[in-house]
Amino acid sequence: MNASSPDPKAAQSELGDLLRYWRDMRGVSQLDLSLEAGVSQRQISFIESGRSVPGRDTLLTLAQTLDVPLRERNALLLAAGYAPVYSEAPWNAQEMHGVIAALERVVRQHEPFPAIVMDRHWNVLMTNDAAPRFFDCFIDMASRKSPRNMLHLIFDPQGMRPFVADWDTVSRSLLQRVYRESIGHVVDAGTRRLLDELLAYPDVPRDWKTHHAPSAVPTMPVIPIGLVSGDVVLRYFSMVTTVGAPQNVSAQEIRLECMFPADDETEARHRQLLAGQSERC
């Protein structure tokens, strides 16, 4: 066989490994997958062993049943010898026009509180006017290179880190969010790299995966992030929005995070900060 020609057996083996990987990730047996997807257990066994390649519709049914993210469904299709069916166009491509228009509307209406659109690795894609103005009250945002990453902004000692109250609790909750909110609940290579970079910063708890019971009965329904402004601690919580029923990779991976004041005192102080921001906070 020509060395440059694809090896069908190697491709079948890759497909089998990928399908087994996703089945193991979901904790699903071949029998359970068979019953849920309506595909015989024998056929699933043959796919995983590299003895057969399923039809495209069958493969997509298995991927849907296993809740495989769209980007990884394309990888399954390629491994089986099929063309990808889910567009991987950039987030701001023309086909995303309707979604982008909706995001722009939401971030604009969230003024005067920060609203930030990010990709799956927390890189900032879009903000409202309030977001950079708010962070400029603490640091010089113009000195931070683009593209900006929200987690690096928080963890960096040259960024927001010196202003974060209750650092141990906040850093733990943010690192756990990276895991919890990863697309398809799967930590990909980019997410692992991001975690490694964050853990390289000083004073990051190494046992962040360990659950720490609160020392007192929680008085709030969420863990707020506290930011020290003068002699006041401003407390915010976030609401995260994703696109419903996405049909391309960018639509699935995009997230909108809106920051809200956690109490009336924070809201009043926040409005004062942004009102006086032009005079330098």
N, C-alpha and C positions, 0 to 999 in steps of 0.2 A: 504494500500500500504506500502511495506517495506520502511523504512525511508532512506535507502541507495540507493533506486532505483530512477533514474531520473524521474522527473515529466514532461510529454510531454506538458501539458498546460503551465507550467512555461517556458519551452524552447520556445514555440510558442510566449509567451508574450515577452520574451527577444528579439527574432528575430524581432517582430513587433516594439518594442521600438527602436532597432538599425536602422531599415529601416526608421522609422519616423525621427530619429535623423539626419540621413544623408540627407534625403529629406529637412528637415528644414535648415540644414547647407548650402545647395545649393540654398535655396529659391525657391524650385520647388513644385508646387501643385501636388496632385495625378493625376489630369487630364494632366498636362504638362508631368509628368513622363510617364504616359500611352502612350501619343502620341509619345514621343521620343523613348521609349523602345519597343513599339509594344506589350505591356502587358495591358490587360484590366484594367480599373480603378477599376472595381469591385474586381478583384483579388488582386490588390494592397491594397484596403481597407480591404479585408479579411486577408491579411498577417499582416497588421499593427494592426488589432484588435485581432490577435491571433486565428482567426477562421480557418486558413489554413496555410500549409507550402508549398511553391512553389518547383518545381523541381530544381535541382542544376543549370541547364543551365539557367532557368528563373531568378534565384537569381543572377547569375553571370552577366546576361544581365542588370539587374537593377543596380547592383554595378558598372558596366562599364559605364552606362549612367550617374550615379551620380558621376563619377570620384572618387570612394572610393579608397584610397591607398591599396596596396596589403596586407599589414599586417592586415588591418581592414576588407578586403574581407575574409580573413581566419576566422576572428572572426564571420562574418555573416554566413559563412558556418558551423562553429561549432555550432552556435546557432540554426541552422536549422537541425542539426543532421548529417551533412556531414563531411567528412574528408577534411582538408585544401588541396588546390591544389597548393599553392605558397610556395616554399621552404623558410624557415627561417634560412637556414644554415649561419654560420658566414661569414663575408665579405671576409675572406681569405681562405674559403673552396675550395676544388678542383674544384667544379663546377664554381667557379668564376675565374678560371685560366686565361681565355682570357681577362677578364675585368682588372684583376690585372696587367697582362703583359702590357696592353695598358696604364694604369695609370702610371706604372713604366717608360714607354717610355716617356710619356708627362712630368712628373716631372723632369726627367733627362735632357730632352731637354730644359727645362725652365731655367737652370743655366745661369747666376749667380743670378737669382732672385728667391725669395722664392716661392715654390709650395707645397701645403698642401692638403692631402686627409683627409676628415672628415666624421663622421657619421651624422645622423639627429640631434644630439644634440651637434655638434661642437667638439666632441672628436677626437683628432688627431689619424689617423690610419697609415699614411705614409707621409713622406716628402722627398724632395730632400736634397742634402748636404747643399745647400745654406740657407735653412730655419733656422736650428739651429745655423749656423755660423752667420747669420745676427742678430738674436735675442741675441746672445752672445755678440754682440757689445754694448748692452745696459744692460743686466742682465746676471747672471750666470744660464744658462739653466739647468746645471747639478744639481742645488739645487732644482729644481721643480720636484715633484713626477710624475710618470707616472700612468695611462694614462693622458696625458695633454689635456686641453680644451682651445681652442683658445680664447674664450670670457673671461674666467677667467684670462687668460694670459694678456689680454688687460685691464680688469677692476680692477685687483688686485693692490693695492698700493705698494705691494712688487714685482709686475711684471712690465709690460710696462706702467702702468698708469702714472707715473711721467714724461714720455717722450712724451705723447700724447698731441699735440697742438690742440687748438680749441676743448677742451674736451666736452663741452656742445653739440656742433653740432655732433661730432663723436659718442658720447655715444647714443644720440637720434637715429642717423641713424643705428647704430648697433642693438639696441633694436627693432627698426622697422623692420630690416631685419629678425630677429628671427621670427616675425609674418609672414612677406611676403614670406619667403622661406621655411616655415614649409611644410612638406610633405602633399600634397593634400590640402594645405592652411588650415590645421587644427592644432590647438595648443593642443598637447596631454599632458598627465600628466608629462612626462619627460621634455617637453618644458616649461610647467608652473613652474616646480621645478627649471629649469635653470634660468628662468626669476626672480624668487623669490631670488635666490642666487645672481644674478647680482645686483638686486635692493638693496640688503643688504650692498653693498659696499658704502663707503662714496662718496658724491658729485655726485650722479647719479640723473638726473632730474626726478622728480616724475610725471611731466606732459609730459612724452616722447611720449605718444600717440597723443598729440595735434600737429597739423601741425603748424610749424613756418615758416612764409614767410621770404625769405632772405632779409637782410637789404639793399642789393645792387643787381644789375643785375648780375646773375651768369656769371662768365667768363670761367667756365669749364663745360663739359657735365656731370660730376659725382662729388660726394662729396668725395674728397680724404681723406685719413688718414695721418695726418702730424706727424712725429716723430722727436723730437728735438735731434740733434747730435752736441754737442758743440754749436757753434753759428749759426748753419744751421738747417733749418727745411726741412727734407726730406718728399716728398709727394708721396704717392702711391695710386693706385686704384686697384680693383680686378676684375677679370673675373671668373665667376663661371660656371663650366661644370657639367652636370649630364648625366647619361647613357640614351641613347635613347631606347624607347620600352623595358623597363625592364620586365623580366618575373620571377624574384624572389625578395624577400623583400630587401635583401642586395643591389642588383643592383639598386633598386629604391631609396634607402635611402642614398646612397653614394654621396658625392659631392667633386669636385676638385676645389680648389681656387688657382689661380695664381696671384701673386702680380706683378704689373708693375709700373715703375717710371712714375709719372704724368708730368714730365718736363725733359728737358735735364740736368739741374743742378743736379737734384736728381739722374739721371742715372750716371753721372760722379762721384758724391760723393759716391754713392752706390758701384761702382766698386773699388774706392779707399779704402773704408771701408773693403770690403772682401779681397782685396789684402793685406792689412796690418793686417787682423784679427789674423793671427798666432802670431803677435807681441803684441797682446792684444789691443783692440780698446780703 
